[in-house]
């Protein structure tokens, strides 16, 4: 099921980026990584990944701004997103509508649970 | 002084005395023509009576003359008293006006006592007035020294008392405020209504506290906690209103900053904890493909646990220094050694960002009385900030200079970083304060500089320095006394 699915992971914390990438790669996904919002946006526009996993608090551009920007661009508006947040951000229905964020996981998170969420979102998207 | 009239009977008996003298004189003349021995029993008593009448008239005239002299003297004494404007006892040797003199002197004595009583009452009143004036000045001094705005109105809703804080909050001229009607003096309609309501209400509701936001004279919006108190008057009506306005802006800011701080701190704590939890789970799930990866995971867990520990230490240190709980051990230390150590520790981080970190530290062994751990922490915080807010490829320099005259050493850490807007610069040492414009540049709790300020000023009695220009960079540093 994970074949040919590409996931873009954006986080300024290198350890988190590393562990999420490893978990997803071990599960058979292709993983792209970005260390800030701007880099993630550029990569998303260029690579059109199947899913975006992003941290909320990032330099240059926050995770929310990134998702909203991608949602506004017709070429990237279909990319679903999972948000990781250390701030206990509460996901509102309009967030999904305006930014394509389908799930919110709060830090500290379980990589196992993240993988389950990724599988669920991609199955639904597919 | 009450004027007393002295009524003396005079001249009333003169015609009678003159008549008696004529009769007496005639009797004597007649006696001259008659031989006393030949006087008949009828003539003898008449003659005797004539003599007696004459003598009595002479005595009366003499007495009258005496009495008139006494009266004149008495009158002169009294008019002297009036002319000189002071009370004095009258002195009149005339026996005929003795009673009158005594009565006048009694009156003078009574008047003197009354004047003395009045004088001491006047003295008492003067003292009471002085005390009341002093109390008023005292109350005014208190009123003007308090930072809360105080406005006192009377039964006509006119200002009877106000302080400078009130003048500032409402934007009126303090000197012209007394006796001004509030609807002319105040622009805030709500305040006018509240004061009126309070005055018109029953004095049984003596206090009312509300939160009220007002437009300040400068145009901003300021939140106040307003306490209204009715001044008790007659018939259960208020004789006036005291309004005390406490500026809540700072409290609200502090509350907002605390919320922000909790949010920042929880974010900062969650981040390393997230790594620890994730890597532990990966190890449990056997996701580390080889021993090398496994080792790497353990290392990450350890370093993130250390990071968590440092963060907690930082938060605790600041509250400990603030509350005076931290143990300070000040010893003579070489400032250069402390600076060198901090520079060495921060070098890997600056190298990662391609930042040129230079130090111009004299080889001279300058000593300062320092708590090495906290001073090292302070220098490290300044260096870490310089690295965080300097873009890749920038420069950071650490320079010291000695002022021989004041025997002080200045340490300056200058960067080519993003800089701090002038509006933010005065607040960068405030706890939890974050420069909004630079929020995206790096993460932080808003505690680092606050801790440095405490370390320099509270622990080392030094002076903290900060200069900055947006786009050019910042210079943070401190001054300490040199050890002789």
Interface residues (C-beta under 8 A of the other chain):
Chain A: X13 X15 X16 X18 X19 X20 X22 X23 X26 X57 X59 X60 X61 X86 X87 X88 X106 X107 X108 X109 X110 X111 X112
Chain B: X263 X266 X267 X270 X271 X273 X274 X275 X276 X277 X278 X279 X281 X282 X285 X287 X289 X300 X304 X440 X441 X442 X443
